[in-house]
């Protein structure tokens, strides 16, 4: 299938390379000319284990360009994989998603499926479909599908090739059929649902993991007071299959590109609809306070940090991040 990927960031590039690997003709589009020039030379612009090798192996099925007009004209499916950063109030900035929607409405000249990979608030896919259809320049049929990603830095290629599930939010039998065709060579269970449920699955999954981190950090803080060992506690908890041992490492809070913005986005969305997500609110508050605990502990030994030489153990985001 002829597939276009809008955005060659972390999600877009991994998605494009894996889709090429399973047999599709993939064109990745980005506004960053320097990045595209590197990709044309088969130079991977991000650090991700196995990605450079997989890109090189499937380079004959990959094209990289800044010319979205030419690409969107003939694409059978267009994946939107651009950033959705948070605004100051915690809501989601969808300007990049709508920029791509504008381009699709303007340049698409054949029936095609628009697949939203970007993490977007519940109901956004419905609005994107309405927006594109309203602004179409040609007499074609467009359907929007929600297909959230579940990629972790350091294991993204493995996550996409051997993931626990593929979530597809589609409103028609035709859209489900097209998505089944796209993913038929990945031996993974596919969950079909409506678009809003697919959008919620992404937020609910990420926010649950953030909750788990904040919970074990709260337990760790209490362990310090009571003389218990949080590592032993976490190991004992993790052996229970109902709980599992993932995301039970106590520390100074969660970070990264997803958990902070996704917890804030879901909390903001709940407030917008006059419903307070109390557990999410608690996770956010615990995480913010956790960041300060290290400083508070240090202040027991140093009245001031002025002039101190501080050593940091562990500057990588994840264990598989070997960049200098």
Secondary structure, DSSP 8 states (H G I E B T S, - for coil): -EEEEE--SHHHHHHHHHHHHTT-EEEEE-S-HHHHHHHHTT--SS--TTHHHHHHHTGGGEEEES-HHHHHHH-SEEEE-----B-TTS-B--HHHHHHHHHHHHH--S-EEEEE-S---TTHHHHHHHHHHHH-SSS--EEEEE------TTSHHHHHHS-S-EEEE-SSHHHHHHHHHHTTTS-S-EEEE-HHHHHHHHHHHHHHHHHHHHHHHHHHHHHHHHT--HHHHHHHHHTSTTT-STT---SS---SSSHHHHHHHHHHHHHHTT---HHHHHHHHHHHHHHHHHHHHHTTT-S--TT-----S--SSSTT----
